[in-house]
Amino acid sequence: MCGHRSSETDFASPLSMRAYTDAMRRVVSLVGFALASVAAVAAASEPMIPQSTGPEPPLKSLARKYWQAGVAFTAEFVAFAGPICNQTPCILGSGGGIAARVGIRTHGPFYVGLAYEFSKQDAREIYRLAVLQQLRFEGRYYLLDVRRDTQPYLLGTLGAVAYGNEWSIDTGGGGAGVGIGTETQLSKTTLFGVALTYRALYTAAFFDGARQRDAGPVQMFGLELVLEGRDPF
């Protein structure tokens, strides 16, 4: 009896091991299939990221007219004072100040506006506070396509000037100028620029309190650091 039972146990053991092995193979196959399915679903549900096909598109072209206004820090360099300084010491030297302007920027290459500038000039202590005031019309012609964020331009000016001590007007005249500049769009409404100008002025004869000053031309170079805002209308 004991020998018979031992034979049955020995005979059943290989069958049990084979069944166990087959079951494990099935489990491994099912787990592998499940993992592959999960990976496929995860890959299919992952969002597609568009690939860049080239550089960013240019800025949108100006589609309407804009009010454009701002301020500028200015430096005024006297290149030739003319007859106003025939009597020494010279009453008109270089200086610096602030300009304010407002104008219209078209959707094309043009800007037209009005500017007022005041600057403190070096009067060799003849004046306590020598102030040169300028009121001028300005026009710009932008040289590049309006979709670019940085644009160079040509500048033309025409206006009136006044000069005196402590905001008084001892002499006046007119002038015209030309220049070049560049304008960079910092945002949709904010602009920064730099401009270099040449202006030819003419001042009338006047008495400065001590001596007579003759009428004549004055030549000046100007440098501006410009900050402007833009608003459609």
Helices and strands as residue ranges (DSSP letters): H 2-45, E 66-80, G 82-85, E 95-105, E 110-121, E 130-142, E 150-165, E 171-185, E 190-203, E 206-207, E 212-213, E 216-232
